[in-house]
């Protein structure tokens, strides 16, 4: 390993998906010597997975249900892993009864205790229940305008309050709008056609990505503590929180965090699908049995329970008007740093936006193309 930090061409702050993709591209495509640093003691960011004492692979920071909208992105990632088919099915537990989620025709039939022969039969019923709103302004209004109070109170209201610590009427409509409402019998958790899981796990996939003599990784390393000696770099890619980068010049951006409770059981399976949501009955929001999607053969299984909280590692940006306006101010500073100092900001934290893993990878690939054009001119 190079001991002199000034010997590198590119410093990449964050060893998550964005950092690994950009290191791979810069090292292989541009022949840059890349240094990746991360505060944590591992690569792969929140996608990190590892094996417990029973050799069961589990997702340390919550489940990552990988899917791709873009086949080119899938083909790129296929260089670094073999795949197994995704098996993403979720149920919501309401008064001890299991309902397929997201909402679909079967969910509505179970909830209203009646059969709907056609989509129109269901839509006619919902037409009587939904609350009129020509232009829904928040998450509550959006759901009420689609399915009415009964479904909203059972599936959405309390889950949203637990997850965000904020009433749905104070959250943008995009928060719950991400979740599809289907009027067919499609029980899949997500819509994308390509739904896969890395055969040997996410950490293995990203490790393969950065196996290059031009890439060095330093873990347990804080950017704030080494930034004074890195001024000679050709470029810096920063994937962390923008308010921290700028020493909270305008104030702190708010995030929702999570606490995970893992428990191993000597049983083949504890649940009949990978995820149970608990909108109302429990303090935790969901229990996840990741073995359903990792397809491991074992007499043991791991259950994780998620408890949302306000302090801790940043997981979900809280897109209130206050936070979005604050981020706009930081966005201007980021653009200035890019133009003046070749410091580029990318990723879920840096963009203060909830992004799926495939979206993060696509943004990283797009940033590489931008950087490539910049340095081709020089």
C-alpha positions as CSV (number, residue, x, y, z in Angstrom):
1,X,0.0,0.0,0.0
2,X,1.1,3.5,-0.7
3,X,2.0,5.2,2.5
4,X,2.1,8.8,1.1
5,X,-1.5,9.9,0.7
6,X,-0.4,12.5,-1.9
7,X,0.6,9.8,-4.4
8,X,-3.0,9.1,-5.5
9,X,-4.9,10.7,-8.4
10,X,-8.4,10.4,-6.9
11,X,-9.6,10.4,-3.3
12,X,-13.0,8.7,-2.9
13,X,-14.7,9.4,0.4
14,X,-17.0,6.5,1.1
15,X,-16.6,2.8,0.3
16,X,-20.3,2.2,-0.5
17,X,-21.7,1.4,-4.0
18,X,-21.0,4.9,-5.4
19,X,-17.4,4.8,-4.1
20,X,-16.7,1.3,-5.4
21,X,-18.3,1.9,-8.8
22,X,-16.3,5.1,-9.4
23,X,-13.0,3.6,-8.1
24,X,-13.5,0.7,-10.5
25,X,-14.3,3.0,-13.5
26,X,-11.4,5.5,-12.8
27,X,-8.9,2.7,-12.2
28,X,-9.8,0.5,-15.1
29,X,-10.9,3.1,-17.6
30,X,-8.7,6.1,-16.8
31,X,-5.7,4.3,-15.1
32,X,-6.1,6.6,-12.1
33,X,-4.6,5.6,-8.8
34,X,-7.6,5.7,-6.4
35,X,-7.7,5.8,-2.6
36,X,-11.0,4.9,-1.0
37,X,-11.5,5.9,2.6
38,X,-14.4,5.1,4.9
39,X,-15.2,5.8,8.5
40,X,-16.6,2.3,9.0
41,X,-14.5,-0.8,9.3
42,X,-15.9,-2.4,6.1
43,X,-16.7,-1.6,2.4
44,X,-20.2,-1.8,0.7
45,X,-21.8,0.9,2.8
46,X,-25.3,0.0,3.9
47,X,-25.3,-2.9,1.5
48,X,-22.8,-4.6,3.7
49,X,-23.5,-8.2,4.6
50,X,-21.6,-10.7,6.6
51,X,-21.9,-14.2,8.1
52,X,-22.8,-14.7,11.8
53,X,-21.6,-17.5,14.1
54,X,-23.9,-20.0,12.3
55,X,-22.4,-19.0,9.0
56,X,-25.6,-17.4,7.9
57,X,-25.3,-14.4,5.6
58,X,-27.4,-11.5,6.8
59,X,-27.8,-7.8,5.9
60,X,-26.4,-5.7,8.7
61,X,-28.1,-2.4,7.8
62,X,-31.5,-3.7,6.7
63,X,-32.7,-5.7,3.6
64,X,-31.5,-4.6,0.2
65,X,-33.9,-5.9,-2.5
66,X,-31.8,-5.4,-5.6
67,X,-33.6,-4.7,-8.9
68,X,-32.8,-3.0,-12.1
69,X,-34.7,-0.8,-14.5
70,X,-31.8,-0.6,-16.9
71,X,-30.4,-3.8,-18.4
72,X,-27.1,-2.0,-19.2
73,X,-26.6,-1.4,-15.4
74,X,-27.4,-5.0,-14.7
75,X,-24.9,-6.1,-17.4
76,X,-22.3,-3.9,-15.8
77,X,-22.8,-5.3,-12.3
78,X,-22.9,-8.9,-13.8
79,X,-19.1,-8.6,-14.3
80,X,-18.6,-8.8,-10.5
81,X,-21.1,-11.4,-9.4
82,X,-23.3,-14.3,-10.3
83,X,-27.0,-13.9,-9.5
84,X,-29.8,-15.8,-7.9
85,X,-33.4,-14.8,-8.5
86,X,-34.9,-12.2,-6.2
87,X,-37.8,-13.5,-4.1
88,X,-39.2,-10.3,-2.7
89,X,-42.6,-10.8,-1.1
90,X,-43.9,-8.8,1.8
91,X,-47.0,-9.0,4.1
92,X,-48.5,-6.5,6.5
93,X,-49.7,-7.8,9.8
94,X,-52.9,-6.2,10.9
95,X,-54.8,-7.5,13.9
96,X,-52.8,-10.8,13.6
97,X,-53.9,-11.3,10.0
98,X,-51.5,-11.3,7.0
99,X,-52.1,-9.1,4.0
100,X,-50.0,-9.1,0.8
101,X,-48.2,-5.7,0.5
102,X,-48.0,-3.5,-1.5
103,X,-51.8,-3.4,-1.9
104,X,-53.2,-5.5,-4.7
105,X,-56.5,-7.2,-5.6
106,X,-55.9,-10.0,-3.1
107,X,-55.2,-7.5,-0.3
108,X,-58.4,-5.6,-1.0
109,X,-60.4,-8.9,-1.1
110,X,-59.0,-10.0,2.3
111,X,-59.5,-6.6,3.9
112,X,-63.0,-6.0,2.7
113,X,-64.0,-9.7,2.9
114,X,-65.4,-9.8,-0.6
115,X,-64.4,-11.0,-4.0
116,X,-63.8,-8.6,-6.9
117,X,-64.3,-10.3,-10.2
118,X,-62.9,-7.4,-12.2
119,X,-60.7,-4.4,-11.5
120,X,-63.8,-2.2,-12.2
121,X,-65.7,-3.9,-9.3
122,X,-62.9,-2.8,-6.9
123,X,-62.5,0.7,-8.4
124,X,-66.3,1.2,-8.0
125,X,-66.0,0.4,-4.3
126,X,-63.0,2.6,-3.8
127,X,-64.7,5.4,-5.6
128,X,-67.2,5.5,-2.7
129,X,-64.5,5.4,0.0
130,X,-61.8,7.7,-1.3
131,X,-61.6,11.4,-0.3
132,X,-61.7,13.9,-3.1
133,X,-58.4,15.8,-3.7
134,X,-57.6,17.1,-7.2
135,X,-54.1,18.0,-6.2
136,X,-53.0,16.1,-3.1
137,X,-50.4,18.1,-1.2
138,X,-49.1,15.6,1.3
139,X,-48.8,11.8,2.0
140,X,-52.1,11.6,3.9
141,X,-54.1,13.4,1.2
142,X,-52.5,11.2,-1.5
143,X,-53.5,7.9,0.1
144,X,-56.9,9.1,1.1
145,X,-57.5,10.3,-2.5
146,X,-56.7,6.7,-3.7
147,X,-58.2,4.3,-1.1
148,X,-60.0,6.2,1.6
149,X,-59.8,6.2,5.4
150,X,-60.1,2.5,6.2
151,X,-57.1,1.4,4.2
152,X,-55.2,4.5,5.2
153,X,-55.7,3.9,8.9
154,X,-54.9,0.2,8.7
155,X,-51.8,0.2,6.4
156,X,-50.3,3.6,6.2
157,X,-51.0,6.1,9.0
158,X,-49.3,4.5,12.0
159,X,-46.5,2.9,10.0
160,X,-45.6,6.3,8.5
161,X,-45.6,7.9,12.0
162,X,-43.3,5.1,13.4
163,X,-41.0,5.2,10.4
164,X,-40.6,9.0,10.2
165,X,-41.7,10.3,13.6
166,X,-43.9,12.7,11.7
167,X,-47.6,12.6,10.8
168,X,-48.3,11.8,7.1
169,X,-50.0,15.1,6.6
170,X,-46.7,16.8,7.3
171,X,-44.7,14.7,4.8
172,X,-44.5,15.2,1.0
173,X,-46.8,13.0,-1.1
174,X,-43.7,11.4,-2.7
175,X,-42.9,9.6,0.6
176,X,-45.8,7.1,0.4
177,X,-46.2,7.7,-3.4
178,X,-43.1,5.4,-3.9
179,X,-45.2,2.4,-2.9
180,X,-47.3,1.0,-5.7
181,X,-51.0,0.3,-5.4
182,X,-52.0,-2.4,-7.8
183,X,-55.4,-3.5,-9.1
184,X,-54.3,-6.9,-10.2
185,X,-52.9,-10.0,-8.4
186,X,-49.2,-9.1,-8.7
187,X,-47.8,-9.8,-5.2
188,X,-44.2,-8.8,-5.9
189,X,-42.8,-6.1,-3.6
190,X,-41.3,-4.1,-6.5
191,X,-42.2,-3.6,-10.1
192,X,-39.0,-4.0,-12.0
193,X,-38.6,-7.0,-14.3
194,X,-35.0,-7.7,-13.2
195,X,-35.1,-8.7,-9.6
196,X,-31.9,-10.5,-8.4
197,X,-29.7,-11.0,-5.4
198,X,-25.8,-11.3,-5.6
199,X,-25.2,-15.0,-5.2
200,X,-22.4,-14.6,-2.7
201,X,-23.6,-11.4,-1.1
202,X,-23.2,-7.7,-1.6
203,X,-19.8,-7.4,0.2
204,X,-18.4,-10.1,-2.1
205,X,-19.7,-8.3,-5.2
206,X,-18.2,-4.9,-4.2
207,X,-15.0,-6.6,-3.2
208,X,-14.7,-8.0,-6.7
209,X,-15.4,-4.6,-8.1
210,X,-12.4,-3.0,-6.5
211,X,-9.8,-5.7,-7.0
212,X,-7.3,-3.6,-8.9
213,X,-3.7,-2.7,-8.2
214,X,-4.7,0.9,-8.8
215,X,-7.2,0.9,-5.9
216,X,-6.3,1.2,-2.3
217,X,-8.8,1.1,0.6
218,X,-8.3,2.7,4.0
219,X,-11.0,1.9,6.5
220,X,-11.6,3.5,9.9
221,X,-10.5,6.7,8.3
222,X,-12.3,10.1,8.7
223,X,-12.1,12.5,5.8
224,X,-12.2,15.5,8.2
225,X,-8.9,14.3,9.8
226,X,-6.9,13.8,6.6
227,X,-8.4,16.5,4.3
228,X,-5.5,19.0,5.0
229,X,-3.0,16.7,3.2
230,X,-5.0,15.9,0.1
231,X,-4.9,19.2,-1.8
232,X,-2.8,17.8,-4.6
233,X,-5.4,15.2,-5.8
234,X,-6.7,15.6,-9.3
235,X,-10.2,15.0,-8.0
236,X,-12.2,14.1,-4.9
237,X,-15.5,12.2,-4.9
238,X,-17.5,12.8,-1.7
239,X,-20.4,10.5,-0.9
240,X,-21.1,11.6,2.7
241,X,-23.6,14.2,4.1
242,X,-23.1,17.6,2.6
243,X,-23.8,19.6,5.8
244,X,-20.9,17.8,7.5
245,X,-18.6,18.5,4.5
246,X,-19.3,22.2,4.9
247,X,-19.0,22.1,8.7
248,X,-22.8,22.7,9.1
249,X,-22.5,26.2,7.7
250,X,-26.3,26.6,7.3
251,X,-27.3,24.1,9.9
252,X,-27.9,20.3,10.1
253,X,-30.0,18.3,7.7
254,X,-32.3,15.9,9.5
255,X,-32.2,12.2,8.9
256,X,-34.2,9.2,10.2
257,X,-32.1,6.4,11.6
258,X,-32.6,2.8,12.5
259,X,-31.8,0.4,15.3
260,X,-31.6,-3.3,14.4
261,X,-32.3,-6.2,16.7
262,X,-31.0,-9.6,15.3
263,X,-31.8,-13.0,16.6
264,X,-30.8,-16.4,15.3
265,X,-33.2,-19.3,15.6
266,X,-32.6,-23.0,15.2
267,X,-35.3,-23.4,12.6
268,X,-35.5,-23.6,8.9
269,X,-37.8,-20.6,8.6
270,X,-39.8,-18.4,11.0
271,X,-41.8,-16.4,8.5
272,X,-43.5,-17.4,5.2
273,X,-41.9,-14.5,3.3
274,X,-38.9,-12.3,3.6
275,X,-40.6,-9.3,5.3
276,X,-43.5,-8.7,7.7
277,X,-44.7,-5.1,8.2
278,X,-46.2,-4.1,11.5
279,X,-48.2,-0.8,10.9
280,X,-49.9,-0.8,14.3
281,X,-49.2,-3.6,16.8
282,X,-45.5,-3.4,17.4
283,X,-42.9,-0.8,18.3
284,X,-40.7,-2.0,15.4
285,X,-41.8,-1.4,11.8
286,X,-40.8,-4.7,10.2
287,X,-39.2,-8.0,10.8
288,X,-37.0,-9.4,8.0
289,X,-35.9,-13.0,7.4
290,X,-33.3,-12.5,4.8
291,X,-32.7,-16.2,4.2
292,X,-35.8,-16.1,1.9
293,X,-33.8,-14.1,-0.6
294,X,-30.2,-15.3,0.0
295,X,-31.5,-18.9,-0.5
296,X,-29.0,-20.4,2.0
297,X,-29.2,-24.0,3.1
298,X,-29.1,-24.1,6.9
299,X,-31.0,-25.4,9.9
300,X,-30.8,-21.9,11.3
301,X,-32.3,-18.6,10.3
302,X,-31.9,-14.9,11.3
303,X,-34.7,-12.5,12.0
304,X,-34.0,-8.7,12.2
305,X,-36.4,-6.2,13.7
306,X,-36.2,-2.5,12.8
307,X,-36.8,0.3,15.2
308,X,-36.8,3.8,13.6
309,X,-35.2,6.5,15.7
310,X,-34.2,10.2,15.3
311,X,-30.5,9.9,16.2
312,X,-27.8,7.7,14.8
313,X,-26.5,6.7,11.4
314,X,-28.3,8.6,8.6
315,X,-30.6,6.3,6.7
316,X,-33.6,8.2,5.3
317,X,-33.6,12.0,4.5
318,X,-36.6,13.7,6.1
319,X,-37.9,15.7,3.1
320,X,-39.7,18.5,5.0
321,X,-39.8,22.0,3.5
322,X,-37.2,23.1,6.0
323,X,-34.8,20.4,5.1
324,X,-35.3,20.7,1.3
325,X,-34.7,24.5,1.5
326,X,-31.6,23.9,3.6
327,X,-30.3,21.3,1.1
328,X,-30.7,23.8,-1.8
329,X,-28.2,26.1,0.0
330,X,-25.7,23.2,0.3
331,X,-26.3,22.3,-3.3
332,X,-25.0,25.7,-4.4
333,X,-21.9,25.2,-2.4
334,X,-21.4,21.7,-3.9
335,X,-21.6,23.1,-7.4
336,X,-19.0,25.7,-6.6
337,X,-16.7,23.0,-5.2
338,X,-17.1,21.0,-8.4
339,X,-16.3,23.8,-10.7
340,X,-13.4,25.3,-8.7
341,X,-11.8,22.2,-7.0
342,X,-12.9,19.1,-8.9
343,X,-14.8,17.9,-5.8
344,X,-17.8,15.9,-6.9
345,X,-20.7,14.9,-4.7
346,X,-22.8,11.8,-5.4
347,X,-24.9,9.2,-3.6
348,X,-27.9,8.9,-1.3
349,X,-26.3,11.0,1.5
350,X,-24.7,13.6,-0.8
351,X,-27.9,14.1,-2.8
352,X,-30.1,14.0,0.3
353,X,-32.5,11.7,-1.5
354,X,-33.8,8.2,-0.9
355,X,-32.3,6.1,-3.8
356,X,-32.5,2.4,-4.6
357,X,-29.2,0.6,-5.1
358,X,-29.6,0.4,-8.9
359,X,-30.3,4.2,-9.0
360,X,-27.2,4.9,-7.0
361,X,-25.1,2.7,-9.3
362,X,-26.5,4.5,-12.4
363,X,-25.7,7.9,-10.9
364,X,-22.2,6.8,-10.2
365,X,-21.7,5.6,-13.8
366,X,-23.1,8.9,-15.1
367,X,-20.7,10.9,-12.9
368,X,-17.8,8.8,-14.3
369,X,-18.8,9.8,-17.8
370,X,-18.9,13.4,-16.7
371,X,-15.5,13.2,-15.1
372,X,-14.0,11.3,-18.1
373,X,-15.0,14.2,-20.4
374,X,-13.5,16.7,-18.1
375,X,-10.1,15.0,-18.0
376,X,-10.1,14.1,-21.7
377,X,-10.0,17.8,-22.3
378,X,-6.9,18.3,-20.2
